[in-house]
Amino acid sequence: MWDYSQEVRDHFLNPKNVGEVDKPDGVGEVGNISCGDALKLTFKLDENRNITDIKFKTYGCGSAIASASMLTELVRGKSLEEAKAITNKHIAEALGGLPKEKMHCSVMGQEALEAAIKFYESGGKQPQTAKKEGTIVCTCFGVTDKEIEKAIRENKLTTVDEVTNYSKAGGGCGGCIPDIEELIAKVNGQIQENKSAPPKRMTMLQKIDKIRRVLDADVRPVLQKDGGDCEFVDIDGNTVFIELKGHCKGCTFSTMTLLTVVENALKEKVLPELVVKQA
């Protein structure tokens, strides 16, 4: 028997935000009842692109219900850009952890959110059931090579069992296991190659210049869409001090904004060791 946290039990027995939003801006459907799990997510935005209402319907186990319920709680009230930064790891951590065999439930929540956001950004022209990219590898559960590669890369998976836990691929007849092993070797080989490349040393002036350019090109436009902004204040070693402005200043989710929007961008495009703090 799996050991569920109290948070999982609470969200299973008393799920939050069940149903469908009336006249939703975003709609996402993932999974398939014939494969055992399915989730439909709908949300409504205000004039500042903040998620004011979000609801779900799911067919699945207790972990699927709990994951979808927790996802809606994490997303409600956040801006669209903040919602984009939420991953299956955030869902699982907020639930106090999930059994490894049930991690695919948190992944399904992330995929439904991504599909709903894509639906909104396409002007509602995409089909509600998102079309999968890539080639089907696991015919039992309809999992593609792109989905498997993403699960491996984002969750640092190294075995077929781990891939099954996160995507269900390989959990049926087992005929796709050789293909999954090849994908594991391929993705982890690419990751290793990237790690082995010697990092380029930057002077402090180069680091500051690159931080300013990334903030101007990738971070500030995102914040400005929701009436916010930010300014580079100082740097101490690898600690970057940022001042939030506009609607971001004093916002309930300011800490989340610093981590998911500002810090993630600087880690990805300047230096992985950077840490962002409020000035």
C-alpha positions, -999 to 999 in steps of 0.1 A, spaced: 0 0 0 13 35 -9 20 59 19 1 91 11 7 125 29 -20 142 48 -22 169 20 -29 142 -6 -56 127 17 -72 161 23 -73 170 -14 -87 136 -24 -114 136 3 -122 173 -1 -111 184 -36 -110 221 -43 -124 238 -74 -143 209 -90 -163 215 -121 -161 238 -152 -157 275 -154 -185 293 -173 -173 308 -206 -136 300 -199 -106 317 -215 -85 286 -212 -94 250 -218 -71 220 -216 -78 183 -218 -52 156 -214 -51 119 -209 -77 93 -221 -103 74 -200 -94 43 -219 -58 47 -206 -70 51 -170 -65 89 -165 -81 120 -180 -82 156 -168 -100 187 -181 -89 221 -168 -107 254 -174 -98 289 -162 -110 326 -164 -87 356 -167 -93 392 -156 -82 423 -176 -47 420 -162 -44 383 -173 -46 371 -137 -63 337 -132 -94 346 -112 -112 313 -115 -100 278 -123 -117 244 -121 -111 208 -130 -128 175 -138 -108 143 -137 -112 106 -141 -85 88 -122 -72 77 -89 -69 96 -56 -35 109 -66 -49 123 -98 -78 140 -80 -54 154 -53 -29 166 -79 -55 185 -100 -71 200 -68 -37 212 -56 -28 226 -91 -59 248 -91 -50 261 -56 -15 269 -67 -26 287 -99 -56 307 -86 -48 344 -84 -15 341 -103 -7 359 -135 -5 339 -167 33 342 -167 36 329 -131 13 300 -140 35 290 -169 64 285 -144 45 259 -124 58 223 -129 48 189 -118 75 192 -91 57 222 -76 25 202 -75 41 171 -59 60 192 -33 29 212 -24 12 178 -17 40 168 6 52 143 -20 37 116 -40 45 79 -42 70 74 -71 44 52 -89 20 81 -89 42 110 -102 25 108 -136 -6 123 -119 13 155 -112 27 155 -147 -8 152 -161 -17 184 -141 12 203 -156 3 191 -191 -34 202 -187 -23 236 -175 1 240 -205 -27 229 -229 -52 254 -214 -27 283 -217 -19 273 -253 -57 273 -260 -60 309 -246 -29 322 -264 -41 308 -297 -73 328 -294 -94 297 -286 -87 283 -320 -69 251 -310 -89 220 -303 -96 215 -266 -78 182 -266 -42 192 -274 -26 175 -303 5 155 -292 38 162 -307 62 135 -318 58 98 -325 38 74 -304 63 51 -285 40 35 -259 8 24 -278 -8 11 -246 -10 46 -231 -4 67 -261 28 83 -250 51 100 -275 89 102 -277 87 140 -271 67 134 -239 92 108 -227 122 130 -235 106 159 -216 100 137 -186 136 124 -186 151 158 -190 130 177 -165 130 151 -138 165 136 -144 152 101 -150 177 73 -156 157 40 -156 126 26 -174 108 22 -141 113 60 -134 100 68 -169 69 47 -163 63 64 -129 63 98 -146 46 91 -179 31 56 -177 51 46 -208 63 10 -205 37 2 -179 15 -20 -203 27 -48 -226 64 -37 -223 70 -38 -260 82 -2 -260 109 -7 -233 138 -9 -258 127 24 -273 125 40 -239 160 27 -230 173 44 -262 155 77 -253 171 76 -218 205 71 -233 200 98 -259 187 125 -235 212 117 -207 240 116 -233 230 151 -244 228 164 -208 263 149 -201 278 165 -232 264 199 -220 278 194 -185 312 184 -198 316 217 -218 339 239 -198 320 270 -185 331 304 -198 344 326 -170 328 361 -169 342 391 -153 320 410 -128 314 437 -155 304 411 -181 281 394 -156 264 427 -147 260 437 -184 245 403 -193 221 405 -163 209 439 -174 204 427 -210 184 396 -200 162 417 -176 155 441 -204 148 415 -231 132 386 -213 120 396 -178 108 432 -178 84 427 -208 68 398 -190 62 418 -158 51 449 -177 22 429 -193 7 427 -158 15 462 -148 47 454 -130 84 460 -135 118 454 -120 152 470 -117 187 457 -112 202 471 -79 234 453 -70 253 420 -72 274 403 -45 292 373 -59 264 353 -74 236 369 -54 216 394 -75 195 420 -58 164 431 -77 138 457 -68 103 449 -79 81 478 -91 46 486 -102 20 460 -94 48 435 -85 59 456 -55 42 444 -24 23 418 -43 13 386 -24 32 366 -50 63 388 -52 85 360 -39 71 336 -65 77 362 -92 114 366 -81 119 328 -82 99 317 -112 102 347 -135 134 366 -126 157 340 -111 148 312 -137 156 336 -166 189 347 -151 199 311 -143 191 299 -178 206 328 -198 234 342 -176 247 317 -150 231 287 -133 246 296 -99 228 330 -97 205 335 -68 179 364 -69 169 383 -37 146 413 -31 166 445 -27 
